[in-house]
Amino acid sequence: MRIELEIGDETITLVLPDHESGQTLASVLRHHNRPLNTRCGEKDMCAGCTVELLSGRLTPTSGGDDVQADGEPLEVRACQHRLSGSVARIRIPQRSRLSYSPQVLESYRINVPYADDPLVRDGIGLAIDIGTTTVVVQAVALDKGETVATASSFNAQTQLGDDVLTRINLCSTDPDMVSRLQRAIAVETLAPLIAAVMDQLPGSTGPACIVVAGNTTMLHLLVGEDPSSLGFAPFTAKFLAHRPMLGTGLGLQLPETVVHFVPCISSYVGADLTAGLVASGAAYDEGPCLLVDVGTNGEILLAHDGSVLGCATAAGPAFEGSGLSCGIRAGEGAIDHISFDPTQPEVAYQQIGAKGAKPVGICGSAYIDLLSEGRRAGVLTNAGRIIDSPTFTNQLVDSSGGRSLLIAHGQGKRAITVSELDLSKLLQAKAAIAAGILCLLSRQGLEPRDIKTLYLAGGFGMHLNLANAIACGLLPGFQPGQVQLVGNTSLGGATVALMDRGLLEEYERVARSVETIELNREPGFEDTYIDQLTLP
């Protein structure tokens, strides 16, 4: 059995052993180091692994007749088809590969002073932010407190599942997945990034110490702990406190390097928020203030009258493009901003990367623009339905997701669209974040206007049009002047912990001081969520 793969300008031939004939195309390609964007864990819940069948036949895993190209490329989801016959020719579009460079936020704002008392007096310390989607490693010269090198990449776990819950479910159904996911983060992601950073520093023998921040599930998987208990009530974590380990205990070839984990707050409010709460200064703000991190997960902390309330929202990874017909993560070729001009018949857009190149898809910040500007321009109803606008008549198309709005013609002449089904998913994600904010405020008898500072953390927040985020209701009732962008405070918090050994103890104190609530048990949350499902 043979597969001929067209990947960009390259054609690759794979000759397969007989035992791979019953596997999905996505599995076969992963085994041959050509992983696809199987961001939903191969559950047919997204279109991340869509490929084009140019010739040959494939068999649907759900049964039925074989499918084959009939003179035109046929789009199929690789996780839902097996090879059939002796040869197939398949084109893998860029949007379905894990080969494009992610846009990773490496900058942050530190709003607190810290001592010049590093964990180790000399050498190189590494600060690491492990996100569900992306990972950043930053090297710091400990004697000077200067950042000297940085490297980042996708978290290799995204090949197995796009969000935290998918990865937890994988572990609960197959115990072998714990070691597989640990290898994906430690060996396939961190080891190459650490090597890339150290290669930028001639003469360095290796990191003297490491501080890691990330959400609770990511830290469990890094140390090889089964996170299954995080997936069902009472959502019990195996550990939350600061934990030092040798690098070899993580599968890294660092026998003398101690790795310190920033303490987590709860099962779904992790070490990234502990680091952010301190680094942003929110933990010491007279307030009332909010720390909001909208990424693959959504976490919110409210500091008021000497106490901190926290929650995690079930927004899902829609703002990372998951589950949307043309959604992708922010990276080269992603449309990152959209606008409507009533005097022009076409939707205007900007994209990340080279001008003139065809876009690949749409990322989260552009979807926020679409919700806000589409409503303002009279293209969308408050329920997210697409209106027959006389200006944009030529941009209206029909699709399997209902009526759609044509945004651009992308690579391979593929229409990049936003469907009413996409809009429904975006409104659900938007409503979850907004309802989480409003419920925390309600708990303390506050209104959005009472908040002195809303610290907006994460890469998604840094690239938002704030006015549009407010206008679409993602940050309901706020004003741009209340919002301070603080960037990747998870990485920033890990960095200052390298330089001030007393901060790890302070992180422990702060983490234990936060009261977390489960929104599904919060009176009024469901009603608030439903109210936020519309556009203002």
Backbone hydrogen bonds, N-H to C=O, Kabsch-Sander energy under -0.5 kcal/mol:
donor,donor_aa,acceptor,acceptor_aa,energy
2,R,86,S,-2.4
3,I,14,L,-2.6
4,E,88,A,-3.0
5,L,3,I,-0.6
5,L,12,I,-3.7
6,E,90,I,-3.0
7,I,5,L,-0.7
7,I,10,E,-2.9
8,G,6,E,-0.5
10,E,7,I,-1.9
12,I,5,L,-2.7
14,L,3,I,-3.0
14,L,12,I,-0.5
16,L,1,M,-2.8
16,L,14,L,-0.6
20,E,17,P,-1.6
21,S,18,D,-2.0
23,Q,20,E,-1.5
25,L,78,A,-0.8
25,L,81,H,-2.9
26,A,78,A,-1.8
28,V,24,T,-2.4
29,L,25,L,-2.4
30,R,26,A,-1.9
31,H,27,S,-2.3
32,H,28,V,-1.2
33,N,30,R,-1.7
34,R,29,L,-3.2
37,N,48,G,-0.7
37,N,96,S,-1.8
38,T,36,L,-2.1
39,R,37,N,-2.3
41,G,38,T,-1.6
50,T,47,A,-1.4
51,V,76,V,-2.8
52,E,91,R,-2.7
53,L,51,V,-0.6
53,L,74,L,-3.2
54,L,52,E,-0.7
54,L,89,R,-2.8
55,S,89,R,-1.5
57,R,84,S,-0.8
58,L,67,V,-2.2
59,T,82,R,-3.0
61,T,80,Q,-2.4
63,G,60,P,-1.4
67,V,58,L,-2.8
69,A,56,G,-0.8
70,D,72,E,-0.7
74,L,53,L,-2.0
75,E,73,P,-0.5
76,V,51,V,-2.5
78,A,49,C,-1.8
78,A,76,V,-0.6
80,Q,77,R,-1.8
81,H,78,A,-0.9
82,R,59,T,-3.1
83,L,23,Q,-0.7
84,S,57,R,-1.5
88,A,2,R,-1.6
89,R,55,S,-2.1
90,I,4,E,-3.0
90,I,88,A,-0.5
91,R,52,E,-2.9
92,I,6,E,-2.6
96,S,93,P,-1.5
97,R,94,Q,-1.7
98,L,35,P,-1.0
103,Q,330,A,-2.7
104,V,102,P,-1.0
106,E,104,V,-0.6
109,R,486,V,-2.3
110,I,108,Y,-0.5
111,N,109,R,-0.6
111,N,279,A,-3.1
117,D,115,A,-1.4
117,D,499,M,-2.3
119,L,498,L,-2.3
125,G,140,V,-2.8
126,L,209,C,-2.3
127,A,138,Q,-2.9
128,I,211,V,-2.6
129,D,136,V,-2.3
130,I,128,I,-0.6
130,I,213,A,-2.9
131,G,129,D,-0.9
131,G,134,T,-2.2
135,V,153,S,-2.7
136,V,129,D,-2.1
137,V,151,A,-3.0
138,Q,127,A,-2.9
139,A,149,A,-3.3
140,V,125,G,-3.0
141,A,146,E,-3.0
142,L,123,G,-2.3
142,L,140,V,-0.9
144,K,141,A,-1.1
145,G,141,A,-2.7
146,E,141,A,-1.0
148,V,139,A,-2.5
149,A,139,A,-1.1
151,A,137,V,-2.3
153,S,135,V,-1.9
155,N,133,T,-3.2
156,A,154,F,-0.6
158,T,155,N,-2.4
159,Q,156,A,-1.5
160,L,157,Q,-2.1
161,G,157,Q,-1.3
162,D,39,R,-3.2
167,R,163,D,-1.6
168,I,164,V,-2.5
169,N,165,L,-2.7
170,L,166,T,-1.9
171,C,167,R,-1.7
172,S,168,I,-2.1
173,T,169,N,-1.6
174,D,170,L,-1.6
177,M,174,D,-2.5
178,V,175,P,-1.4
179,S,175,P,-0.5
180,R,176,D,-1.6
181,L,177,M,-3.0
182,Q,178,V,-2.2
183,R,179,S,-2.4
184,A,180,R,-1.9
185,I,181,L,-1.8
186,A,182,Q,-3.0
187,V,183,R,-1.2
188,E,183,R,-2.4
190,L,185,I,-2.8
191,A,186,A,-2.2
193,L,189,T,-1.6
194,I,190,L,-3.2
195,A,191,A,-2.3
196,A,192,P,-2.4
197,V,193,L,-2.3
198,M,194,I,-2.6
199,D,195,A,-2.2
200,Q,196,A,-0.6
200,Q,197,V,-1.0
201,L,198,M,-1.7
204,S,201,L,-2.1
208,A,124,I,-3.5
209,C,124,I,-0.9
210,I,258,V,-2.0
211,V,126,L,-2.6
212,V,260,H,-2.9
213,A,128,I,-2.5
215,N,130,I,-0.8
219,L,215,N,-2.0
220,H,216,T,-2.1
221,L,217,T,-2.5
222,L,218,M,-2.0
223,V,219,L,-1.7
224,G,220,H,-0.6
224,G,221,L,-0.6
225,E,220,H,-2.8
230,L,227,P,-2.4
231,G,228,S,-2.1
232,F,229,S,-0.6
235,F,232,F,-2.9
236,T,229,S,-1.0
243,R,261,F,-0.7
245,M,259,V,-2.3
247,G,254,L,-0.9
247,G,257,T,-2.1
248,T,254,L,-0.6
249,G,246,L,-1.5
250,L,247,G,-1.6
251,G,248,T,-1.3
252,L,247,G,-2.0
254,L,252,L,-2.1
257,T,254,L,-1.0
258,V,208,A,-0.6
258,V,256,E,-0.5
259,V,245,M,-4.2
260,H,210,I,-3.2
260,H,258,V,-0.5
261,F,243,R,-1.2
262,V,212,V,-2.7
262,V,260,H,-0.5
264,C,240,L,-3.0
265,I,269,V,-1.6
266,S,269,V,-2.6
271,A,214,G,-1.5
272,D,214,G,-0.9
273,L,270,G,-0.8
274,T,270,G,-1.4
275,A,271,A,-2.7
276,G,272,D,-1.8
277,L,273,L,-2.8
278,V,274,T,-1.6
279,A,275,A,-3.0
280,S,276,G,-2.3
281,G,278,V,-0.9
283,A,277,L,-2.5
284,Y,281,G,-1.6
285,D,281,G,-0.7
285,D,282,A,-0.6
289,C,303,A,-2.1
290,L,453,T,-2.1
291,L,301,L,-2.6
292,V,455,Y,-2.8
293,D,299,E,-2.6
294,V,292,V,-0.5
294,V,457,A,-0.9
295,G,293,D,-0.8
295,G,297,N,-2.8
298,G,313,T,-0.9
299,E,293,D,-2.1
299,E,297,N,-0.5
300,I,311,C,-2.6
301,L,291,L,-2.3
302,L,309,L,-3.1
303,A,289,C,-2.5
304,H,302,L,-0.5
304,H,307,S,-2.7
307,S,304,H,-1.7
308,V,513,S,-0.6
309,L,302,L,-2.7
310,G,515,E,-2.4
311,C,300,I,-2.2
313,T,298,G,-3.3
315,A,313,T,-1.6
318,A,315,A,-0.6
320,E,317,P,-1.7
321,G,318,A,-2.3
322,S,317,P,-1.8
324,L,321,G,-1.4
327,G,324,L,-1.2
328,I,362,I,-2.5
332,E,101,S,-1.4
333,G,352,I,-2.8
334,A,331,G,-2.4
335,I,361,G,-3.0
336,D,334,A,-0.5
336,D,350,Q,-1.5
337,H,350,Q,-1.3
339,S,348,A,-2.6
344,Q,341,D,-2.7
348,A,339,S,-2.1
350,Q,337,H,-2.3
352,I,334,A,-2.7
357,A,354,A,-1.1
360,V,333,G,-3.3
361,G,333,G,-1.0
362,I,326,C,-2.7
363,C,335,I,-2.4
364,G,319,F,-0.7
366,A,363,C,-0.9
367,Y,363,C,-1.4
368,I,364,G,-1.9
369,D,365,S,-1.7
370,L,366,A,-2.5
371,L,367,Y,-2.2
372,S,368,I,-2.1
373,E,369,D,-3.3
374,G,369,D,-0.6
374,G,370,L,-2.0
375,R,371,L,-1.1
376,R,372,S,-2.3
377,A,373,E,-2.5
378,G,375,R,-1.1
379,V,374,G,-2.8
380,L,374,G,-1.6
381,T,385,R,-2.4
384,G,381,T,-1.7
387,I,379,V,-3.2
389,S,387,I,-1.8
393,T,390,P,-0.6
395,Q,392,F,-1.6
396,L,393,T,-1.5
397,V,404,S,-2.6
399,S,402,G,-1.1
402,G,399,S,-1.8
404,S,397,V,-3.6
405,L,418,V,-2.6
406,L,395,Q,-3.9
406,L,404,S,-0.5
407,I,416,I,-2.8
408,A,416,I,-1.5
410,G,408,A,-0.6
410,G,414,R,-3.6
411,Q,359,P,-1.7
413,K,410,G,-1.2
414,R,411,Q,-1.2
416,I,408,A,-3.1
417,T,415,A,-0.7
418,V,405,L,-1.8
420,E,403,R,-1.6
421,L,401,G,-1.5
423,L,419,S,-2.3
424,S,420,E,-2.0
425,K,421,L,-1.8
426,L,422,D,-2.3
427,L,423,L,-2.4
428,Q,424,S,-1.8
429,A,425,K,-2.0
430,K,426,L,-2.8
431,A,427,L,-2.6
432,A,428,Q,-1.9
433,I,429,A,-1.7
434,A,430,K,-2.4
435,A,431,A,-2.9
436,G,432,A,-1.9
437,I,433,I,-2.1
438,L,434,A,-2.6
439,C,435,A,-2.4
440,L,436,G,-1.9
441,L,437,I,-2.2
442,S,438,L,-2.5
443,R,439,C,-1.9
444,Q,440,L,-1.0
444,Q,441,L,-0.7
445,G,442,S,-1.4
446,L,441,L,-2.9
450,D,447,E,-2.0
451,I,447,E,-0.5
451,I,448,P,-1.4
452,K,288,P,-2.6
453,T,288,P,-0.8
454,L,482,Q,-3.0
455,Y,290,L,-3.5
455,Y,453,T,-0.7
456,L,454,L,-0.7
456,L,484,Q,-2.6
457,A,292,V,-2.8
457,A,455,Y,-0.7
458,G,487,G,-2.7
462,M,458,G,-1.5
463,H,459,G,-1.1
463,H,460,F,-0.6
464,L,461,G,-0.9
466,L,464,L,-0.9
469,A,465,N,-2.3
470,I,466,L,-2.2
471,A,467,A,-2.5
472,C,468,N,-2.3
473,G,470,I,-1.0
474,L,469,A,-1.5
475,L,469,A,-1.5
478,F,475,L,-1.4
482,Q,479,Q,-2.2
483,V,480,P,-1.4
484,Q,454,L,-2.4
486,V,456,L,-2.1
486,V,484,Q,-0.6
487,G,456,L,-0.8
488,N,107,S,-2.7
489,T,487,G,-1.9
492,G,488,N,-2.3
493,G,489,T,-2.7
494,A,490,S,-1.7
495,T,491,L,-2.1
496,V,492,G,-2.3
497,A,493,G,-1.4
498,L,494,A,-1.1
498,L,495,T,-0.5
499,M,495,T,-1.1
500,D,496,V,-1.4
501,R,117,D,-2.9
503,L,500,D,-2.2
504,L,501,R,-0.7
506,E,502,G,-1.6
507,Y,503,L,-3.3
508,E,504,L,-1.6
509,R,505,E,-1.9
510,V,506,E,-2.7
511,A,507,Y,-2.9
512,R,508,E,-2.0
513,S,509,R,-0.9
513,S,510,V,-0.7
514,V,510,V,-0.6
514,V,511,A,-0.9
515,E,308,V,-2.8
516,T,514,V,-0.6
517,I,310,G,-2.4
519,L,517,I,-0.7
521,R,518,E,-1.7
522,E,519,L,-1.6
525,F,522,E,-2.1
528,T,524,G,-2.4
529,Y,525,F,-3.1
530,I,526,E,-2.4
531,D,527,D,-2.3
532,Q,528,T,-1.6
533,L,530,I,-1.3
534,T,531,D,-0.7
535,L,382,N,-3.2
